[in-house]
Amino acid sequence: MLLTPGQRSDLTQGAALLAGYAPGAVLADRGYDADDILRRIREAGAEAVIPPKSSRIEARTYDVALYRERNEVERFFGRLKLNRRIATRYEKTARNYLSFVFWASSLVLLL
């Protein structure tokens, strides 16, 4: 997990999220449909399972069945946000907030 300011796009962290991993496929939402991210995914030898933005001139194909599994990630974050402390960000420092996110994540994954 990477922590960024709330107003920053997730797309800016795409390369950092891929660094050091050798995935078989990368599942992401339309927000990650950028040429740079797609190139990095190809260079890593992975399949990009990212639906194309409607503004793309040439629509790409993607594995719709595999993309449905992204729902598990969305449900994880939904369960994580049930903790009001995470959803409203009570912590004053990024270090404390991220520590609590890791702690709550481990509880969600254990249950």
C-alpha positions in Angstrom: 0.0 0.0 0.0 1.1 3.5 -0.8 -0.2 6.6 0.8 -0.6 9.8 -1.3 -2.4 13.1 -0.7 -6.1 12.8 -1.3 -6.1 15.1 -4.3 -3.4 13.1 -6.2 -4.5 10.7 -8.9 -3.9 7.0 -8.4 -2.3 6.9 -11.8 0.8 8.6 -10.5 1.5 5.6 -8.4 1.1 2.9 -11.0 4.8 2.5 -11.7 5.6 2.3 -8.0 3.0 -0.4 -7.4 4.5 -2.5 -10.2 8.1 -2.1 -9.1 9.6 -5.4 -7.8 6.8 -7.6 -8.9 6.5 -10.2 -11.7 2.7 -10.6 -12.0 1.0 -12.8 -14.6 -1.8 -10.2 -14.9 -2.5 -6.7 -13.6 -6.1 -5.9 -12.8 -7.1 -2.3 -12.5 -9.9 0.1 -13.3 -10.2 2.5 -16.1 -8.2 5.1 -14.1 -5.0 3.1 -14.9 -5.6 3.1 -18.7 -2.6 5.1 -19.7 0.0 4.2 -22.3 2.9 4.5 -19.8 1.3 2.0 -17.4 0.3 -0.4 -20.2 3.9 -0.3 -21.5 5.3 -1.0 -18.0 2.9 -4.0 -17.6 3.9 -5.4 -21.0 7.6 -5.0 -20.1 7.0 -6.9 -16.9 5.6 -9.8 -19.1 2.1 -9.4 -17.6 -1.3 -9.2 -19.1 -3.1 -5.8 -18.6 -6.7 -6.5 -17.5 -7.8 -2.9 -17.7 -10.9 -1.8 -19.5 -10.2 1.0 -22.0 -11.3 4.5 -21.4 -14.2 5.7 -23.6 -12.0 8.4 -25.0 -9.5 5.9 -26.6 -9.5 6.0 -30.3 -8.6 2.4 -30.6 -10.3 0.2 -28.0 -8.2 -2.5 -26.5 -9.5 -5.9 -25.6 -9.2 -7.3 -22.1 -10.2 -10.5 -20.3 -13.7 -9.7 -18.9 -13.9 -12.8 -16.8 -10.6 -12.1 -15.1 -11.6 -8.4 -14.6 -14.6 -9.6 -12.6 -12.2 -10.8 -9.9 -11.3 -7.2 -9.2 -14.5 -7.2 -7.2 -12.6 -8.9 -4.4 -10.2 -6.0 -4.1 -13.1 -3.5 -4.0 -14.9 -5.5 -1.3 -11.6 -5.6 0.7 -11.4 -1.8 0.7 -15.1 -1.6 1.5 -14.6 -3.7 4.6 -11.5 -1.7 5.5 -13.6 1.5 5.3 -16.1 0.2 7.8 -13.5 1.3 10.3 -14.5 4.9 10.8 -11.0 5.8 11.8 -9.8 4.9 8.3 -12.7 6.3 6.4 -12.5 9.7 8.0 -8.7 9.7 8.6 -8.6 10.6 12.3 -4.8 10.2 12.4 -2.8 13.5 12.1 0.4 12.0 10.6 0.7 9.9 7.5 2.9 7.4 9.4 0.2 6.8 12.1 -2.6 6.6 9.5 -0.7 4.1 7.3 0.1 2.0 10.4 -3.5 1.8 11.3 -4.5 0.9 7.7 -2.0 -2.0 7.9 -3.3 -3.1 11.3 -6.9 -3.0 10.1 -6.0 -4.7 6.8 -4.5 -7.6 8.7 -7.8 -7.9 10.8 -9.9 -7.9 7.6 -7.8 -10.6 6.0 -7.8 -12.8 9.1 -11.6 -12.7 9.4 
